[in-house]
């Protein structure tokens, strides 16, 4: 599995990270997948210049972590340019398929699990790839630093599920990924949330 953040860090648009997932060898069975589409139209050109496999659709599917504009505003442009199947937990973004908690999707050359994680929004999901031990969280707050807040029971249950996974990398909707101490940081967050 190859993961590329397509977002231009010098962009003037307020946008989320846009992750392109490809298989290691760009085979015909791999499913080229975008996690979120962002708000910067320049990603369409950037995707058009990337190597995504011969005889394959450049972008076969889009998974939206939630429907906020900075993660989903480019959807019409991405649909027009690449004609992908669109998955989301929300009907408001006009997804082709509404995802349910626990569903499994092929992304690149791996299989990923959808985890419903309300907290940032009611339609938030995270995507977990067990083979890569990678977690794509969008804007779901998974790194909590204080016990001074209260949390909905649904969010606490979701964070418990996330903590049950073996995670080596967390890919956030904004900012750089976390490559070290992920399981420990998630467990610490869960302890703080339970205390709050």
C-alpha positions in Angstrom: 0.0 0.0 0.0 1.4 3.4 -1.0 -0.1 6.5 0.7 0.5 9.9 -0.7 -0.8 13.2 0.6 -1.8 15.1 -2.5 -2.5 18.4 -0.8 -0.1 21.2 -1.6 1.3 22.5 1.7 1.6 26.0 0.1 -2.0 26.2 -1.0 -3.9 29.4 -0.2 -7.1 27.4 0.2 -8.2 26.1 3.6 -8.3 22.4 2.9 -7.9 19.1 4.5 -5.3 16.6 3.7 -6.2 14.4 0.7 -4.7 10.9 0.8 -4.3 8.9 -2.4 -4.0 5.1 -1.7 -2.5 2.9 -4.3 -1.2 -0.7 -4.4 2.5 -1.3 -4.1 2.6 -2.4 -7.8 -0.4 -0.6 -9.4 -1.9 -3.9 -10.5 -5.3 -4.1 -12.2 -6.8 -5.5 -8.9 -5.7 -2.5 -6.8 -8.4 0.1 -6.1 -7.0 3.6 -6.4 -8.7 5.4 -3.5 -8.9 9.0 -2.2 -9.6 9.6 1.4 -11.3 13.0 1.4 -11.1 15.4 -1.5 -10.3 18.7 0.2 -11.2 22.2 -0.9 -8.3 23.1 -3.2 -9.1 22.5 -6.9 -5.4 22.1 -7.7 -5.5 18.5 -6.5 -7.3 17.6 -9.7 -4.3 18.5 -11.7 -1.9 17.0 -9.2 -3.8 13.7 -9.4 -3.7 13.9 -13.2 0.0 13.9 -13.1 0.5 10.9 -10.8 1.3 7.4 -11.8 -1.7 5.3 -10.9 -1.4 2.2 -13.1 -1.7 1.3 -16.8 -5.2 0.5 -18.0 -6.8 1.5 -14.7 -9.1 4.3 -13.6 -6.9 7.0 -12.0 -9.3 7.3 -9.0 -11.7 4.4 -8.6 -13.3 5.4 -5.3 -13.5 8.2 -2.8 -14.1 7.7 0.9 -15.1 10.9 2.8 -14.3 10.9 6.5 -17.2 13.4 7.0 -19.0 16.1 5.0 -17.4 19.4 6.2 -16.5 21.6 3.3 -12.7 21.5 3.8 -12.9 17.7 3.4 -15.6 17.4 0.7 -15.9 20.6 -1.3 -14.0 19.3 -4.3 -16.3 16.3 -4.7 -18.0 17.7 -7.8 -14.7 18.4 -9.5 -13.3 14.9 -8.6 -16.5 13.3 -9.9 -16.3 15.1 -13.2 -12.6 14.4 -13.7 -12.4 10.8 -12.6 -16.0 9.3 -12.2 -15.2 7.5 -8.9 -17.7 5.6 -6.7 -18.2 7.8 -3.6 -18.6 6.4 -0.1 -19.5 8.3 3.0 -21.5 7.8 6.2 -23.6 10.9 5.4 -26.4 11.2 2.8 -25.8 15.0 2.7 -22.7 14.7 0.5 -24.6 12.7 -2.2 -22.5 9.6 -1.8 -23.2 6.6 -4.1 -23.0 4.3 -1.1 -23.7 5.1 2.6 -21.1 3.3 4.7 -22.0 1.5 7.9 -19.8 0.8 10.9 -17.7 -2.3 10.4 -17.8 -2.4 6.6 -14.7 -3.6 4.8 -13.5 -1.8 1.6 -10.5 -2.6 -0.6 -8.1 0.4 -0.7 -5.1 0.0 -3.0 -4.0 -3.6 -2.4 -5.3 -3.8 1.2 -8.6 -4.2 3.0 -9.7 -1.5 5.4 -12.4 -1.3 8.1 -14.8 1.5 8.5 -15.3 2.6 12.1 -18.1 5.0 12.9 -16.6 7.7 15.2 -19.0 10.5 16.0 -17.3 13.2 18.0 -16.2 15.9 15.5 -19.5 15.4 13.6 -22.4 13.0 13.5 -21.2 11.6 10.1 -17.5 11.1 11.0 -15.8 7.8 10.3 -12.2 6.6 10.6 -10.6 4.1 8.2 -8.3 1.4 9.6 -6.0 -0.8 7.6 -4.8 -3.8 9.8 -2.0 -4.9 7.5 -0.4 -1.5 7.5 -1.5 -0.7 11.0 -2.7 2.7 9.6 -5.6 4.8 10.9 -7.1 7.6 8.9 -9.1 9.8 11.3 -10.2 12.9 9.3 -11.1 15.4 12.1 -12.1 12.8 14.7 -10.4 13.8 17.9 -8.3 10.8 18.9 -5.5 12.6 20.7 -7.0 14.1 23.9 -4.8 16.1 26.1 -7.1 17.0 29.1 -9.8 15.4 31.2 -11.6 18.8 31.5 -14.4 18.0 29.0 -17.4 15.7 28.8 -17.9 13.3 26.0 -21.0 11.6 24.5 -21.3 7.9 25.2 -21.2 7.1 21.4 -17.8 8.8 21.1 -16.4 7.0 24.1 -17.5 3.6 22.6 -16.0 4.6 19.2 -12.7 5.6 20.9 -12.6 2.2 22.7 -13.0 0.4 19.3 -10.2 2.5 17.9 -8.0 1.7 20.9 -8.6 -2.0 20.3 -6.7 -1.8 17.0 -2.9 -2.0 16.6 -1.9 1.4 15.2 1.5 2.4 14.0 0.6 5.5 12.0 -2.3 8.0 12.4 -3.1 10.1 9.3 -4.9 13.2 10.3 -7.3 15.4 8.3 -4.9 18.3 9.0 -1.2 18.3 9.8 1.5 15.7 9.6 0.9 12.0 10.4 1.9 10.5 13.8 4.5 7.7 13.3 5.5 7.0 16.9 3.8 5.9 20.1 0.3 5.7 18.5 -1.1 3.0 20.6 0.1 4.6 23.8 -1.2 8.0 22.8 -4.6 6.5 21.9 -4.8 4.7 25.3 -3.9 7.8 27.1 -6.7 9.7 25.3 -9.2 7.0 26.3 -8.1 7.3 29.9 -8.7 11.0 29.8 -12.0 10.7 28.1 -13.2 8.2 30.6 -12.1 10.5 33.4 -14.0 13.4 31.8 
